[in-house]
């Protein structure tokens, strides 16, 4: 298995506990939750079941009965509701020999059909029986992250504080994608991996479709722009799997996709022409929990000025190159990569990847042990003729330094000229003036392969290159 050492350790620790364990594993669609659980426990479950997408209560119970039969239960009673179902599971587990009994329920949110009372039945199963024993490991899993968080992780009913482990499975980093590519003998350079990450993000399932011998352009053409491409319909399937009513989430994401630096809450309301109060708060929280967006407050800004920014690589790729595309010619992506629109998009995509790899940037700067906050910052002109400022990454450190990070994607060494040198100084000066910071402002250049050595490059305090982002 590539990566996931920390998550595997947490799961395996449940087998060593002298108390029953209740574990929730959640994360976005295709991130590898089921694979992690099955591989970690060696596919050795006392009982396992997978919810039926869009199934009725009767259909879900029918499948649950089949799972009981597959596990070895004889004389299964009629399951008229979830209380019957979990009682039957209870009775079955009592017949098993001594030793740890791992129960795995995959896609748990799909079991929770309207008025099914599944959660209360699960609550009773856990509290009335499993907690009275020491040999039960209950692992539940689901892509509907918002459901898992609200109904299990933050349940304030009978399941309140009953979880003994919760694991949010994050997408792969660049380092893990490199390990994955090597394990499949894809022969990809780091630049290939970086440019593929701009599209696929760190979703292992997407990377599993890449084939040895195909170029990056060929792979993406097959996945997204061919008639039967495996990921042609992924956008709609992605949001439908995560949220039971995906449309409001898609509206918010679509609005954010039009603004590079993000939007305030009020700007989102104006864009979607809805003010649903608490509903919008919940939508934003859930999108952030799923790593689709990030929220940040610029230095000196108030909470009401919090910005929400879309950072999901695949979603942004979809909006830029797939949304509204019906038919394309053969070799479409190869042609796109030669156009200026690709160069512009690549620059923005590289910025997002840097935001997703801040820990690697801090490590390269030698400040991993320094407490710091990460911001973006912008200054909107107050007077006619005045230029604004946008800084995508600021690292505000407790050692009285602020790293102002400039991010540039290029195919070769990036050359700072006199004009860009003046722009860097202007950004630094305006930032210092407007924030009235007393900390030292240090400029960091983050590029793909470094800077051309010239009279202006010597003024840069620190340089970070693509290779640094591939660190563990």
Secondary structure as UniProt FT lines:
FT   HELIX           5..13
FT   TURN            14..16
FT   STRAND          21..26
FT   TURN            29..30
FT   HELIX           33..40
FT   TURN            41..43
FT   STRAND          47..50
FT   TURN            53..54
FT   HELIX           57..71
FT   HELIX           82..94
FT   STRAND          101..106
FT   HELIX           108..111
FT   TURN            114..115
FT   HELIX           118..128
FT   HELIX           130..132
FT   STRAND          136..142
FT   HELIX           145..148
FT   HELIX           149..153
FT   TURN            158..162
FT   STRAND          165..168
FT   HELIX           174..183
FT   TURN            184..185
FT   HELIX           190..200
FT   TURN            201..202
FT   HELIX           204..207
FT   TURN            208..209
FT   TURN            212..213
FT   HELIX           216..224
FT   TURN            227..228
FT   TURN            230..233
FT   HELIX           234..242
FT   TURN            244..246
FT   HELIX           247..256
FT   TURN            257..258
FT   TURN            260..261
FT   STRAND          263..264
FT   HELIX           265..272
FT   HELIX           278..289
FT   TURN            290..291
FT   STRAND          293..296
FT   TURN            299..300
FT   HELIX           303..305
FT   STRAND          307..310
FT   HELIX           313..317
FT   HELIX           318..322
FT   TURN            323..324
FT   TURN            330..331
FT   HELIX           332..336
FT   TURN            337..338
FT   HELIX           340..356
FT   HELIX           358..365
FT   TURN            368..369
FT   STRAND          372..379
FT   TURN            384..385
FT   STRAND          389..397
FT   TURN            398..399
FT   STRAND          401..408
FT   HELIX           418..435
FT   STRAND          440..447
FT   TURN            455..456
FT   HELIX           457..459
FT   STRAND          462..464
FT   HELIX           466..469
//
